[in-house]
Amino acid sequence: MSTKVFFNESCRICKKEIDMYKKMENNIKWYDIHEKEALRTNLNLDQLTRRLHVIEDGKLYQGAKAFLIVWSKIPKLNFLYKIAKVPGLYHIFAAVYEIMALFLYFKNKLLSKKN
C-alpha cells in the first residue's frame, strides 16, 4: 500500500518543508488538505489544519508519529527517523512538534481571517 501525506499547502512554512521532501527520493503521495482526497481521512478541515496526517496501510497517523513515517520513507531523512524514534527523544520531539504545530495553526487561522 502507498503512504499518503496530508498537509496544509496554504501554510508557507508547511509548504516549504513538504516541497523539500517532495524533491527527495520517496514513494509518498502528497495531498493538500483542501483536495478531495483529504475527505478519505474522515477529518474536517480544522482537524486537518491542526497537524500533519499520514495514512499508511489504511491507518491514520497524525503529528509526530506522522513525521516519523514520512522520515522513514525518505532515504536521505532516515537518520531523523532513527533519532526521533528513540523513546526518550520521541517524547521531546512530540512535545516540541505539538508546540510548533499549535503555533502554526493559530498563525494560519489569523492570516486566513485577514484575507
C-alpha positions in Angstrom: 0.0 0.0 0.0 1.0 3.6 -0.5 1.8 6.2 2.0 -0.4 9.3 1.7 0.5 12.6 3.4 -2.0 15.4 4.0 -0.5 18.8 4.7 -1.7 22.4 4.7 -0.3 23.9 1.5 -1.6 27.4 2.5 0.8 27.4 5.4 4.0 28.8 3.9 6.3 27.0 6.4 4.5 23.7 5.9 4.6 24.0 2.1 8.3 24.9 2.1 9.1 21.8 4.2 6.9 19.5 2.2 8.2 20.9 -1.1 11.7 20.0 0.1 10.6 16.4 0.9 8.9 16.1 -2.5 12.2 16.7 -4.2 13.9 13.8 -2.3 13.6 10.2 -3.4 10.3 8.7 -1.9 7.2 6.8 -2.8 4.9 9.1 -0.9 1.7 10.6 -2.3 1.3 14.2 -1.2 -2.1 15.9 -0.8 -3.1 19.4 0.2 -5.7 19.2 2.9 -8.1 21.2 0.6 -8.0 18.4 -2.1 -10.9 16.0 -2.5 -8.6 13.1 -1.4 -8.5 14.6 2.1 -12.1 13.5 2.6 -10.8 10.0 2.9 -9.3 10.8 6.3 -12.8 11.4 7.8 -11.4 14.5 9.5 -12.8 18.0 9.0 -10.7 20.9 7.6 -10.0 22.3 11.0 -8.7 19.0 12.3 -6.5 18.5 9.2 -5.1 22.1 9.6 -4.0 21.4 13.1 -1.4 18.6 12.4 0.3 16.7 9.7 -1.6 13.5 8.8 -0.5 10.3 7.2 -2.5 7.3 6.0 -0.4 4.1 5.8 -1.8 0.6 5.3 -5.2 2.1 5.9 -4.4 3.5 9.3 -4.4 7.2 10.1 -1.4 8.8 12.0 -1.0 12.4 13.0 1.5 14.8 14.4 4.9 13.4 15.5 4.0 9.8 14.5 3.1 11.0 11.0 6.5 12.7 10.7 8.3 9.5 11.8 6.5 7.7 9.0 7.5 10.4 6.4 11.1 10.4 7.5 11.3 6.6 7.4 10.1 6.7 3.8 12.7 9.2 2.6 16.2 7.6 2.5 18.0 11.0 3.0 16.0 11.6 6.1 16.0 8.1 7.6 18.6 9.2 10.2 16.0 11.6 11.6 13.5 8.7 11.9 16.1 6.7 13.8 17.0 9.5 16.2 13.4 10.7 16.8 12.0 7.2 17.4 14.3 6.7 20.5 11.8 6.5 23.4 13.1 9.4 25.5 13.8 11.6 22.4 10.5 10.8 20.9 8.6 12.4 23.8 10.7 15.5 23.5 10.2 15.6 19.7 6.4 15.0 20.1 6.1 17.8 22.7 8.1 20.3 20.5 6.1 19.3 17.4 2.8 20.0 19.3 4.0 23.4 20.4 5.1 24.3 16.8 2.0 22.9 15.2 -0.2 24.8 17.6 1.7 28.0 16.9 1.4 27.5 13.1 -2.3 26.5 13.4 -3.2 29.8 15.2 -0.9 31.8 12.9 -2.5 30.4 9.8 -6.0 30.9 11.3 -5.2 34.6 12.0 -3.8 35.1 8.5 -6.8 33.5 6.8 -9.1 35.9 8.7 -7.2 38.8 7.4 -7.6 37.7 3.8 
